[in-house]
Amino acid sequence: MDAMSDGTQRQSMADRVKHELLSRIMDGRMAPGQRIVELHIADEMKTSQGPVREALRELEAMDLIITEPYKGTRVREITPKQVEDAYDVRAVLERLAAVSAAKHFKGNVSALRKQAHAVETAARHKNQSAYGHHDVQFHRMIVAAANNRALLRSWEALAYEVRIATRLGKAHVDLLEAQAIHWQVIEALEKGNGAAAGRMLAANVVTAFHPHD
């Protein structure tokens, strides 16, 4: 095997490790503060420690894990202040996104309706994990439709804090009541009223973090 092929296979394995660990972090299988041991991951995924080390470097660059001398590598822990900051920024970004995305969704909301139905179904079954997944996808569709890569990158950079807060915060929320806002947002976007949709999204984000304010 030549050096180029070897390098390609190494990078492919590093990508596989990264995506697997990313999935575990985002869905909660790897909790904040949990240690990550290179050798254990390498054994589990039947690879050497090199690709694992590369994957961990990328995850650290994404601010999902931290490595400290004498403490090793672990999933980044989140403080309440960091979650609050993330939600404040998310509210601003989604309000901006709705205004920009309105022209895309005017008379064209079938995809949003499909996602909202998935959110509602999860709410009716009291499935918090499915609710969180489809809720995030609903919001991402609106941000992506704004057709602003910088905006999307900024929104996605908050994904970890948002998912952690969603998992913790939905435990005491009436999901069926909470999901109703999706239909109101869809109605506004279908009419091309991005300003109204943006105000609702921003208010919804704030309420999600401060449900009793």
N, C-alpha and C positions, 0 to 999 in steps of 0.2 A: 504494500500500500504506500503510495507516495505521500509526501508531506502535506500537499493540498487536501487530499482525500481524508487524511487523518485529522487535519484541522477542521474540516467541514463536519466530520462525524462528532468531533469533540464539541463543536459549537451546537450541533443539533441536540446532543445530550444535555448540554448546559441549558438550552431553551426548554427542553422537556422538564428538567428539574425545576427551573424557574417557574414554569406555568403550573406545575403540580403544587409547589409550595405556595404560590400566589393564590391558587384556588383554596387551599387549606386555610390560609390566613383570612381570606375574604369571607369564607362561609363559616368560620368559627371553629373548625376542627383543630386549628392551632391558635390557642388563645393568647391574648396580650400577656407578655412576660414569660411565655414558654420558651425554654431553651431549645436551640437547634444545634445538634452535634453533627459535624460534617461526616464523620465516619459512619454514624448510624444511617444517615440519609443515603450515603453512597452504597452501603450494604443493602438497604431496602430497595433501591432503584437499580441495583446490580451495575454499578459503574465505579470509576475511580473517584478520588476526592477532588481531582482537578476540575471537572465539570461542575461539581457541587459548589466548589469555591467560587467559580465564575458566576454561577447562578446567585449565590449569596451576595456577591458584590453588586450585582444588578438590583437585587431587592433592597440592599442598603441604600443604593442611589435613589430608589423610589421612596425612601424613608419609611419602609415597612418593617425593617429589622435594624437592630443596632448591635455593634460589636465593641466590647470594652475590655481593656487589659484585665486579666485575672478573673473576669466574669464570663467571658465567652460571648457567643452570639445568641440573641433571643428576639422574639417578636416584640416590636415596639409597644410599650404601654401608653395609654391615652389618658390624659388628665381631663377633668370636667371643663377646664378653661380652654383646652385645645378643641374639644368638641363644640363648645359654645362659639369659639372663633370660626370654626369650619362652617357651622350653620349660618352664622351672620354673613359670611362671604357667599355661601351657597344661595342664600335668599337673593342677594344682589345679582348674582350671575343668572339665576333662573328668570328673574324679572326681565333682565336684558335679553335673554335668549327668547322669551315668549314674544317680545316685540319684534325681533328680527325674524322669528319663525312663522309669524302669523300669515304672511303671504304664501308660504309653502302649504299651510294647513287649510287655508280658506277653501271650503267646499271639498276637502280632501282629508278626512279624519278617520278613515276606516281602520288604518293601522293602529291609531291611538285607541279607537274603540275596542279593538281586539285585545290590546294590552290591559285596558281598563276592565274588561270582562274577566280577564285572568286575575286581576287584583280583587275584584268583587267575589269571585269564586273562592279565592283563598280566604277572604274575610268571612264568608259564610261557613267555611269549614274550620275557621279559627286556626288556620295554618300560618303561623307567624313567619316561618322561614320562607314559604312560597309568597306570602304577602310582601315581605321585604324585597325579595328578588324582583317580582313584577313591578313593584312600586318604583324601584330604582330604574328599571328599564323604561318605564313610562316617562320619567323625568329626563332620562338620557335621550330619548327620542326627540323630545322638544329641544334640548340643548343642541343635539346634532343637526336638527333641521335649521338652526340659525345660520349654518354654513360659515362658521367662524372657528377656525382651528385653534386659535389662541384661547377662545372662550371654552371650547370643549376640553382642551388640555387642562385649563385651570379648574374646570368642574371635576374632571376625572382625578385630579390631584387630591381632591377631598374625599375620594371614594372610601378610603379606609375608615376615617373618622365617622363618615355618614353610616356605613354599614354597621360599625360597632354600636353607634348610638341607636340605630334602628333595631338591632337585636335586643338591646337592653331596654329601650323605651317603649316598645310595643307590648310588653308584658302586661301593662295595666291600662291599655287603650282599647276602646270599643272599635275593633277593626271595621265593622260594618258601617259605623258612623263615620270613621275616618276616611273611608274610601269614596264617600259621596263627592268630595271635592274634585275628583278626577273627571266626573261627568260635567261639572260646571266649567272646568277649564276647557274641556273638549268643545262645549257649546260656544264658548267665547272664541276659540281658535277657528271653529268652523265658520264663524261670521267674519273672521279676519280681524277680530278685536284683540290684538296682542297686548295692549295696555291693560285691559281688564284681566286677561289670562295671567299676565305677569304679576299683577297685584295679588291675585288669588294664590299663585304659586309661592310668592314670597311670604304671604301670610300663613300658608300651610306649612312652610318650612319652619317658621318661627313657632307656630303652634306645636309642631312635632317635637321641638326641643323644650318648649315651656307649655305643656299641655294644660296646666292649671292657671296660667297667667290671665 
